[in-house]
């Protein structure tokens, strides 16, 4: 059966009845969102891909438990987020995330009009911002990173973090406020 143009609830129902193609369509439909959520939590593409795989396996195994209180995407993102947080707690991941340079800067093309001095200052500012984000409490940091990536609505993020939307908005604003105060203290 074709899964093109079929809604998530219909695909979930088909997958519950044993239609592997339906679950495959759900995987294809939501893979990018899950990887981005895991990247926001982990900062490592390799770890994010592992967590994405684990999240889809867990979703498949627990598909019968999905109560449809939220959308399938929100339920799946919640699974991925919890798995990413579990992985993030390991010391090895923490060291790799905050000691090694970010891996996704290779593709960036320098601005032809940018001076070396400006590049250095911009790099220094990015380093300070990254350090300030790292010092935020996990609740503030997670909310900020998920909101900043721009891939999710506040409702989806609130569902992933299992908090009200108003709480999420407060956390994002508070994280931004704290970083701004710290950067001003550093002379920015």
C-alpha positions as CSV (number, residue, x, y, z in Angstrom):
1,X,0.0,0.0,0.0
2,X,1.1,3.5,-0.7
3,X,1.9,5.8,2.2
4,X,2.1,9.0,0.2
5,X,-0.4,11.6,1.4
6,X,-1.4,9.5,4.4
7,X,-1.6,11.3,7.8
8,X,0.5,10.3,10.8
9,X,-2.4,8.8,12.8
10,X,-3.3,6.6,9.8
11,X,0.3,5.5,9.4
12,X,0.5,4.7,13.2
13,X,-2.6,2.6,12.9
14,X,-1.2,0.7,9.9
15,X,2.1,0.2,11.7
16,X,0.2,-1.2,14.7
17,X,-1.4,-3.7,12.4
18,X,2.0,-4.8,11.2
19,X,2.6,-2.7,8.1
20,X,6.3,-2.1,8.1
21,X,6.1,0.3,5.2
22,X,3.9,2.5,7.3
23,X,6.4,2.7,10.1
24,X,9.1,3.3,7.4
25,X,7.1,6.3,6.1
26,X,6.9,7.7,9.7
27,X,10.7,7.3,10.0
28,X,11.3,9.0,6.7
29,X,8.9,11.8,7.6
30,X,10.4,12.6,11.0
31,X,14.1,11.6,10.8
32,X,15.3,15.1,10.2
33,X,13.4,16.5,13.2
34,X,14.7,13.8,15.5
35,X,18.3,14.2,14.4
36,X,18.1,18.0,14.9
37,X,16.7,17.5,18.4
38,X,19.4,15.0,19.3
39,X,22.0,17.4,17.8
40,X,20.7,20.2,20.0
41,X,21.1,18.0,23.1
42,X,24.4,16.4,22.1
43,X,26.3,18.7,19.8
44,X,27.8,15.6,17.9
45,X,26.4,14.4,14.6
46,X,27.6,10.8,15.4
47,X,25.9,10.7,18.8
48,X,22.8,12.3,17.3
49,X,22.6,9.6,14.6
50,X,23.0,6.9,17.3
51,X,20.2,8.4,19.4
52,X,18.0,8.8,16.4
53,X,18.3,5.1,15.7
54,X,17.6,4.2,19.3
55,X,14.6,6.5,19.4
56,X,13.0,4.9,16.3
57,X,13.7,1.4,17.7
58,X,12.1,2.4,21.0
59,X,9.1,4.0,19.2
60,X,8.6,0.9,17.1
61,X,8.7,-1.4,20.2
62,X,6.3,0.8,22.1
63,X,4.0,1.9,19.3
64,X,1.1,0.1,21.0
65,X,1.7,2.4,24.1
66,X,1.2,5.6,22.0
67,X,-2.0,7.1,23.4
68,X,-2.3,9.9,20.9
69,X,-2.6,12.5,23.6
70,X,0.0,14.4,21.5
71,X,1.0,14.1,17.9
72,X,3.2,11.2,16.8
73,X,6.0,13.6,16.1
74,X,5.9,15.1,19.6
75,X,5.8,11.7,21.1
76,X,8.8,10.6,19.0
77,X,10.7,13.8,19.8
78,X,10.1,13.2,23.5
79,X,11.6,9.7,23.2
80,X,14.6,11.0,21.3
81,X,15.1,13.9,23.8
82,X,15.1,11.5,26.8
83,X,17.6,9.2,25.0
84,X,19.8,12.2,24.1
85,X,19.8,13.4,27.7
86,X,20.8,10.0,28.9
87,X,23.7,9.9,26.5
88,X,24.7,13.5,27.3
89,X,25.1,12.6,31.0
90,X,28.0,10.3,30.2
91,X,31.4,11.9,31.0
92,X,32.8,10.8,27.6
93,X,30.2,12.7,25.7
94,X,30.5,15.8,27.9
95,X,34.2,16.0,27.3
96,X,33.9,15.5,23.6
97,X,31.2,18.1,23.4
98,X,32.9,20.9,25.3
99,X,36.6,20.2,24.7
100,X,36.7,19.4,21.0
101,X,35.9,22.1,18.5
102,X,32.4,22.0,16.8
103,X,32.4,19.7,13.8
104,X,30.1,21.6,11.6
105,X,32.3,24.7,11.0
106,X,34.1,23.1,8.0
107,X,31.5,24.0,5.5
108,X,31.3,27.7,6.4
109,X,32.9,30.0,3.7
110,X,34.6,33.0,5.1
111,X,33.3,36.4,4.0
112,X,35.6,37.9,1.4
113,X,35.2,41.4,3.0
114,X,35.9,40.1,6.5
115,X,39.3,40.9,7.9
116,X,41.4,38.4,9.9
117,X,41.0,40.7,13.0
118,X,37.2,40.6,12.6
119,X,37.3,36.8,12.2
120,X,39.3,36.5,15.3
121,X,37.0,38.7,17.3
122,X,33.9,36.9,16.0
123,X,35.5,33.6,16.9
124,X,36.3,34.8,20.3
125,X,32.7,36.0,20.8
126,X,31.3,32.6,19.6
127,X,33.7,30.9,22.1
128,X,32.4,33.1,25.0
129,X,28.8,32.5,24.0
130,X,29.3,28.7,23.8
131,X,31.0,28.8,27.2
132,X,28.2,30.8,28.7
133,X,25.6,28.5,27.3
134,X,27.5,25.5,28.7
135,X,27.3,27.1,32.2
136,X,23.5,27.5,32.1
137,X,21.4,25.0,34.1
138,X,20.3,22.1,32.0
139,X,16.7,23.2,32.0
140,X,17.6,26.7,30.7
141,X,20.3,25.3,28.2
142,X,18.0,22.7,26.7
143,X,15.1,25.2,26.2
144,X,17.4,27.7,24.6
145,X,19.2,25.3,22.3
146,X,15.9,23.7,21.1
147,X,14.3,27.1,20.5
148,X,17.4,28.6,18.9
149,X,17.7,25.8,16.3
150,X,14.4,27.1,14.8
151,X,13.1,23.6,13.8
152,X,10.4,23.3,16.3
153,X,7.4,25.2,17.5
154,X,7.2,26.1,21.1
155,X,4.4,23.6,21.5
156,X,6.6,20.8,20.1
157,X,9.5,21.8,22.4
158,X,7.2,22.0,25.4
159,X,6.0,18.5,24.6
160,X,9.5,17.2,24.3
161,X,10.5,18.7,27.6
162,X,7.1,17.9,29.2
163,X,6.5,21.4,30.4
164,X,3.9,24.1,29.8
165,X,4.5,26.5,26.9
166,X,4.6,29.4,29.3
167,X,7.4,27.8,31.3
168,X,9.3,27.1,28.1
169,X,9.1,30.8,27.0
170,X,10.2,31.9,30.5
171,X,13.2,29.5,30.3
172,X,14.3,30.7,26.9
173,X,14.0,34.4,27.9
174,X,15.8,33.7,31.2
175,X,18.6,31.9,29.4
176,X,19.1,34.8,27.0
177,X,19.0,37.3,29.8
178,X,21.7,35.4,31.8
179,X,24.0,35.1,28.8
180,X,23.5,38.8,27.9
181,X,24.4,39.8,31.5
182,X,27.5,37.6,31.5
183,X,28.7,38.8,28.1
184,X,28.2,42.4,29.2
185,X,30.4,41.6,32.2
186,X,33.0,40.3,29.8
187,X,33.0,43.6,27.9
188,X,30.7,42.7,25.0
